[in-house]
């Protein structure tokens, strides 16, 4: 059954016990693909691939990704993408 569901997860300043990460619950469900992008750039590509997939895909996006653009820009971050080579 082709279906793609997006859900916001992660802590935004309340403490680790309130992270509300649902990924572990769905890991034991057979046939469901789980995606957790690390950048806004990754989220765009993974969303497009998930929509084209014939299997159910759950996309768990960290709340801090909303409003960001492109690759990670903070100082000290490691960029392993092929865009900057």
DSSP file (Angstrom, degrees, kcal/mol; ACC not computed):
  #  RESIDUE AA STRUCTURE BP1 BP2  ACC     N-H-->O    O-->H-N    N-H-->O    O-->H-N    TCO  KAPPA ALPHA  PHI   PSI    X-CA   Y-CA   Z-CA
    1    1 A X              0   0    0      0, 0.0     2,-0.7     0, 0.0    53,-0.0   0.000 360.0 360.0 360.0 113.2    0.0    0.0    0.0
    2    2 A X        +     0   0    0     54,-0.1     2,-0.3    53,-0.1    54,-0.2  -0.623 360.0 141.8 -77.3 112.2    1.7    3.2   -1.1
    3    3 A X        -     0   0    0     -2,-0.7    54,-2.6    52,-0.5     2,-0.4  -0.986  32.3-159.5-148.5 142.1    1.4    5.8    1.7
    4    4 A X  E     -a   57   0A   0     -2,-0.3     2,-0.4    52,-0.2    54,-0.2  -0.991  10.4-174.3-125.0 126.8    3.7    8.5    3.0
    5    5 A X  E     -a   58   0A   0     52,-2.4    54,-3.5    -2,-0.4     2,-0.4  -0.976   7.4-158.6-123.4 134.6    3.2   10.0    6.5
    6    6 A X  E     +a   59   0A   0     -2,-0.4     2,-0.3    52,-0.2    54,-0.2  -0.888  13.0 177.1-109.9 142.3    5.2   12.8    7.9
    7    7 A X  E     -a   60   0A   0     52,-2.6    54,-2.1    -2,-0.4     2,-0.3  -0.988  26.4-128.2-145.0 133.7    5.5   13.5   11.7
    8    8 A X  E     +a   61   0A   0     -2,-0.3     2,-0.3    52,-0.2    54,-0.2  -0.635  36.8 168.3 -79.1 138.7    7.4   16.1   13.7
    9    9 A X  E     +a   62   0A   0     52,-2.5    54,-2.4    -2,-0.3    11,-0.2  -0.896  19.6  65.6-138.9 168.2    9.6   14.7   16.5
   10   10 A X  S    S-     0   0    0      9,-1.7     2,-0.3    -2,-0.3    51,-0.0  -0.119  73.0 -63.6 106.4 163.6   12.3   15.8   18.9
   11   11 A X        -     0   0    0      1,-0.1    53,-0.2    -2,-0.1     8,-0.1  -0.610  29.2-175.3 -85.9 142.0   13.0   18.1   21.7
   12   12 A X  S    S-     0   0    0     -2,-0.3    -1,-0.1     3,-0.1     7,-0.0  -0.035  77.2 -53.3-125.5  30.1   12.8   21.9   21.4
   13   13 A X  S    S+     0   0    0      2,-0.1     3,-0.1     0, 0.0    -2,-0.1   0.523 110.6 101.8 116.7   9.1   14.0   22.9   24.8
   14   14 A X  S    S-     0   0    0      1,-0.3     2,-0.1     4,-0.1     3,-0.1   0.611  89.1 -87.8 -99.1 -13.2   11.8   21.0   27.2
   15   15 A X    >   -     0   0    0      1,-0.1     3,-1.5     3,-0.1    -1,-0.3  -0.305  39.0 -82.4 117.7 155.7   14.2   18.2   28.3
   16   16 A X  G >  S+     0   0    0      1,-0.3     3,-1.3     2,-0.2     4,-0.2   0.763 119.3  64.6 -67.4 -26.5   15.0   14.8   27.0
   17   17 A X  G 3  S+     0   0    0      1,-0.3    -1,-0.3    -3,-0.1     3,-0.2   0.624 102.1  51.6 -73.5  -9.6   12.1   13.0   28.7
   18   18 A X  G <  S+     0   0    0     -3,-1.5    -1,-0.3     1,-0.1    -2,-0.2   0.011  71.8 115.8-111.5  27.2    9.7   15.0   26.5
   19   19 A X    <   -     0   0    0     -3,-1.3    -9,-1.7    -8,-0.1    -1,-0.1   0.801  58.8-154.5 -68.9 -29.6   11.3   14.2   23.1
   20   20 A X        +     0   0    0     -3,-0.2     2,-0.6     1,-0.2    -1,-0.1   0.889  23.7 173.0  55.9  44.6    8.3   12.3   21.8
   21   21 A X        -     0   0    0    -12,-0.2    -1,-0.2     1,-0.1     3,-0.2  -0.764  13.6-179.4 -85.4 120.7   10.3   10.2   19.4
   22   22 A X    >>  +     0   0    0     -2,-0.6     4,-1.1     1,-0.2     3,-0.8   0.435  53.4  99.7-100.1  -2.1    8.0    7.5   17.9
   23   23 A X  H >> S+     0   0    0      1,-0.2     4,-1.1     2,-0.2     3,-0.6   0.889  77.5  55.9 -55.9 -45.1   10.5    5.8   15.7
   24   24 A X  H 3> S+     0   0    0      1,-0.2     4,-0.5     2,-0.2    -1,-0.2   0.833 101.9  58.3 -60.3 -30.9   11.2    2.8   18.1
   25   25 A X  H <4 S+     0   0    0     -3,-0.8     3,-0.4     1,-0.2    -1,-0.2   0.894 111.3  40.3 -63.8 -39.7    7.5    1.9   18.2
   26   26 A X  H X< S+     0   0    0     -4,-1.1     3,-1.4    -3,-0.6    -1,-0.2   0.573  93.1  84.8 -88.8  -9.8    7.3    1.4   14.4
   27   27 A X  H 3< S+     0   0    0     -4,-1.1    -1,-0.2     1,-0.3    -2,-0.1   0.822  90.3  50.9 -61.3 -31.2   10.7   -0.3   14.0
   28   28 A X  T 3< S+     0   0    0     -4,-0.5     2,-0.7    -3,-0.4    -1,-0.3   0.470  85.8 101.3 -87.9  -0.6    9.2   -3.7   14.9
   29   29 A X  S X  S-     0   0    0     -3,-1.4     3,-1.2     3,-0.1     2,-0.1  -0.755  73.8-131.3 -86.0 116.8    6.3   -3.3   12.3
   30   30 A X  T 3  S+     0   0    0     -2,-0.7     3,-0.1     1,-0.2    -2,-0.1  -0.404  84.1  21.1 -69.8 141.9    7.2   -5.4    9.2
   31   31 A X  T 3  S+     0   0    0      1,-0.2     2,-0.5    -2,-0.1    25,-0.5   0.352  92.3 114.6  89.2  -5.6    6.9   -3.7    5.8
   32   32 A X    <   -     0   0    0     -3,-1.2     2,-0.4    -6,-0.2    -1,-0.2  -0.864  54.6-148.0-102.3 129.4    7.1   -0.1    7.0
   33   33 A X  E     -b   57   0A   0     23,-2.6    25,-3.0    -2,-0.5     2,-0.4  -0.790  11.0-155.0 -94.1 137.3   10.1    2.0    6.0
   34   34 A X  E     -b   58   0A   0     -2,-0.4     2,-0.4    23,-0.2    25,-0.2  -0.948   9.7-172.6-117.9 131.4   11.2    4.6    8.5
   35   35 A X  E     +b   59   0A   0     23,-2.9    25,-3.0    -2,-0.4     2,-0.3  -0.971  10.7 179.4-125.5 136.6   13.1    7.7    7.4
   36   36 A X        -     0   0    0     -2,-0.4    25,-0.1    23,-0.2    23,-0.1  -0.778  18.3-156.2-135.8  90.3   14.7   10.3    9.7
   37   37 A X        -     0   0    0     -2,-0.3    25,-0.5    23,-0.2    28,-0.1  -0.310   9.0-157.6 -68.8 150.2   16.4   13.1    7.7
   38   38 A X  S    S+     0   0    0      1,-0.1     2,-0.3    23,-0.1    -1,-0.1   0.635  73.6  28.7-102.5 -17.6   19.3   15.1    9.3
   39   39 A X  S  > S-     0   0    0      1,-0.1     4,-2.2    33,-0.0     5,-0.1  -0.903  80.5-111.7-135.9 165.9   19.1   18.3    7.2
   40   40 A X  H  > S+     0   0    0     30,-0.7     4,-1.8    -2,-0.3    31,-0.2   0.860 119.3  55.4 -64.6 -34.9   16.5   20.2    5.2
   41   41 A X  H  > S+     0   0    0     29,-1.2     4,-1.6     1,-0.2    -1,-0.2   0.920 109.2  46.2 -63.3 -44.4   18.3   19.1    2.0
   42   42 A X  H  > S+     0   0    0     28,-0.2     4,-2.8     1,-0.2     5,-0.3   0.890 108.3  57.1 -63.7 -40.0   18.0   15.5    3.0
   43   43 A X  H  X S+     0   0    0     -4,-2.2     4,-2.1     1,-0.2    -1,-0.2   0.876 105.2  51.2 -61.2 -38.5   14.3   15.9    3.9
   44   44 A X  H  X S+     0   0    0     -4,-1.8     4,-1.8     2,-0.2    -1,-0.2   0.947 114.2  41.9 -64.2 -49.2   13.5   17.2    0.5
   45   45 A X  H  X S+     0   0    0     -4,-1.6     4,-2.0     1,-0.2    -2,-0.2   0.891 115.4  49.5 -66.9 -40.3   15.1   14.3   -1.4
   46   46 A X  H  X S+     0   0    0     -4,-2.8     4,-2.3     2,-0.2    -1,-0.2   0.859 108.7  53.4 -68.9 -34.6   13.8   11.6    1.0
   47   47 A X  H  X S+     0   0    0     -4,-2.1     4,-2.1    -5,-0.3    -1,-0.2   0.913 109.1  48.9 -64.9 -42.1   10.2   13.0    0.8
   48   48 A X  H  X S+     0   0    0     -4,-1.8     4,-1.4     1,-0.2    -2,-0.2   0.911 113.0  47.0 -63.4 -42.1   10.3   12.8   -3.0
   49   49 A X  H  X S+     0   0    0     -4,-2.0     4,-0.9     1,-0.2    -2,-0.2   0.875 110.5  53.2 -66.8 -37.3   11.6    9.2   -2.8
   50   50 A X  H  < S+     0   0    0     -4,-2.3     3,-0.4     1,-0.2    -2,-0.2   0.883 106.0  52.4 -66.3 -39.0    9.0    8.2   -0.2
   51   51 A X  H  < S+     0   0    0     -4,-2.1    -1,-0.2     1,-0.2    -2,-0.2   0.860 111.1  47.8 -65.3 -34.9    6.2    9.5   -2.4
   52   52 A X  H  < S+     0   0    0     -4,-1.4    -1,-0.2    -5,-0.2    -2,-0.2   0.666  92.3 101.9 -78.6 -16.8    7.4    7.4   -5.3
   53   53 A X     <  -     0   0    0     -4,-0.9     4,-0.1    -3,-0.4    -3,-0.0  -0.378  66.0-145.7 -72.9 145.3    7.8    4.3   -3.2
   54   54 A X  S    S+     0   0    0    -52,-0.1     2,-0.2    -2,-0.1    -1,-0.1   0.500  79.1  73.0 -87.3  -4.7    5.2    1.5   -3.4
   55   55 A X  S    S-     0   0    0    -53,-0.1   -52,-0.5    -5,-0.1     2,-0.2  -0.667  98.1 -87.1-104.7 161.8    5.5    0.6    0.3
   56   56 A X        -     0   0    0    -25,-0.5   -23,-2.6    -2,-0.2     2,-0.4  -0.516  46.5-168.2 -68.9 134.6    4.4    2.6    3.4
   57   57 A X  E     -ab   4  33A   0    -54,-2.6   -52,-2.4    -2,-0.2     2,-0.5  -0.990  11.5-159.2-128.4 131.0    7.0    5.1    4.5
   58   58 A X  E     -ab   5  34A   0    -25,-3.0   -23,-2.9    -2,-0.4     2,-0.6  -0.949   7.9-160.5-108.8 125.8    7.0    7.1    7.8
   59   59 A X  E     -ab   6  35A   0    -54,-3.5   -52,-2.6    -2,-0.5     2,-0.7  -0.929   2.5-166.6-109.8 116.0    9.1   10.3    7.8
   60   60 A X  E     -a    7   0A   0    -25,-3.0     2,-0.4    -2,-0.6   -52,-0.2  -0.891  10.3-170.9-104.0 107.2   10.1   11.5   11.2
   61   61 A X  E     -a    8   0A   0    -54,-2.1   -52,-2.5    -2,-0.7     2,-0.1  -0.832  24.6-119.6-102.1 131.9   11.4   15.1   10.9
   62   62 A X  E >>  -a    9   0A   0    -25,-0.5     3,-2.0    -2,-0.4     4,-0.5  -0.456  21.1-126.6 -67.9 140.9   13.0   16.8   13.9
   63   63 A X  G >4 S+     0   0    0    -54,-2.4     3,-0.9     1,-0.3    -1,-0.1   0.783 107.4  63.4 -61.1 -28.4   11.2   20.0   14.8
   64   64 A X  G 34 S+     0   0    0      1,-0.2    -1,-0.3   -53,-0.2   -54,-0.1   0.619  90.5  67.8 -74.3 -10.8   14.3   22.1   14.6
   65   65 A X  G X4 S+     0   0    0     -3,-2.0     3,-2.2     2,-0.1    -1,-0.2   0.775  76.6 100.1 -74.9 -26.2   14.6   21.3   10.9
   66   66 A X  T << S+     0   0    0     -3,-0.9     3,-0.1    -4,-0.5   -26,-0.0  -0.410  89.6  18.7 -65.0 130.3   11.4   23.4   10.2
   67   67 A X  T 3  S+     0   0    0      1,-0.4    -1,-0.3    -2,-0.2     2,-0.2   0.301 100.2 116.2  91.9  -8.2   12.4   26.8    8.9
   68   68 A X    <   -     0   0    0     -3,-2.2    -1,-0.4     2,-0.0     2,-0.4  -0.568  48.8-154.3 -91.3 159.6   15.9   25.7    7.9
   69   69 A X        -     0   0    0      2,-0.2   -28,-0.1    -2,-0.2   -29,-0.1  -0.986  45.7 -25.5-133.4 142.8   17.2   25.7    4.3
   70   70 A X  S    S-     0   0    0     -2,-0.4   -29,-1.2   -31,-0.1   -30,-0.7  -0.167 103.1  -8.2  65.3-148.0   19.9   23.7    2.5
   71   71 A X  S    S-     0   0    0    -31,-0.2    -2,-0.2     1,-0.2     2,-0.1  -0.268  89.2 -75.0 -81.9 169.4   22.9   22.1    4.3
   72   72 A X        -     0   0    0      1,-0.1    -1,-0.2     6,-0.1   -33,-0.0  -0.446  45.8-180.0 -66.7 135.2   23.9   22.7    7.9
   73   73 A X        +     0   0    0     -2,-0.1    -1,-0.1    -3,-0.1     3,-0.1   0.492  36.6 116.0-118.1  -6.7   25.5   26.1    8.4
   74   74 A X  S >  S-     0   0    0      1,-0.1     3,-1.5     2,-0.1     2,-0.1  -0.293  76.2 -93.4 -68.0 153.3   26.4   26.3   12.1
   75   75 A X  T 3  S+     0   0    0      1,-0.2    -1,-0.1     3,-0.0     3,-0.1  -0.378 107.9  21.8 -68.0 140.6   30.1   26.6   12.9
   76   76 A X  T 3  S+     0   0    0      1,-0.3    -1,-0.2    -3,-0.1     2,-0.2   0.401  88.2 135.3  86.2  -2.4   31.9   23.3   13.6
   77   77 A X    <   -     0   0    0     -3,-1.5     2,-0.5     1,-0.0    -1,-0.3  -0.520  53.9-126.4 -80.7 149.7   29.4   21.1   11.8
   78   78 A X        -     0   0    0     -2,-0.2     2,-0.7    -3,-0.1    -6,-0.1  -0.840  17.4-158.9 -97.8 126.2   30.6   18.4    9.4
   79   79 A X        +     0   0    0     -2,-0.5     5,-0.0     1,-0.1    -8,-0.0  -0.914  16.9 172.2-109.5 110.0   29.3   18.5    5.9
   80   80 A X        +     0   0    0     -2,-0.7    -1,-0.1     3,-0.0     2,-0.0   0.195  39.8 120.6-100.5  14.7   29.6   15.1    4.1
   81   81 A X        -     0   0    0      1,-0.1     3,-0.3     3,-0.0    -2,-0.1  -0.309  67.8-129.7 -77.9 164.3   27.6   16.1    1.1
   82   82 A X  S >  S+     0   0    0      1,-0.2     3,-0.9     2,-0.1    -1,-0.1   0.488  94.5  81.6 -90.1  -4.0   28.9   16.0   -2.4
   83   83 A X  T 3  S+     0   0    0      1,-0.2    -1,-0.2     2,-0.1    -3,-0.0   0.827  90.3  49.3 -69.9 -30.9   27.8   19.6   -3.1
   84   84 A X  T 3         0   0    0     -3,-0.3    -1,-0.2     1,-0.2    -2,-0.1   0.210 360.0 360.0 -97.2  15.5   30.7   21.2   -1.5
   85   85 A X    <         0   0    0     -3,-0.9    -1,-0.2     0, 0.0    -2,-0.1   0.444 360.0 360.0 -98.9 360.0   33.5   19.2   -3.2
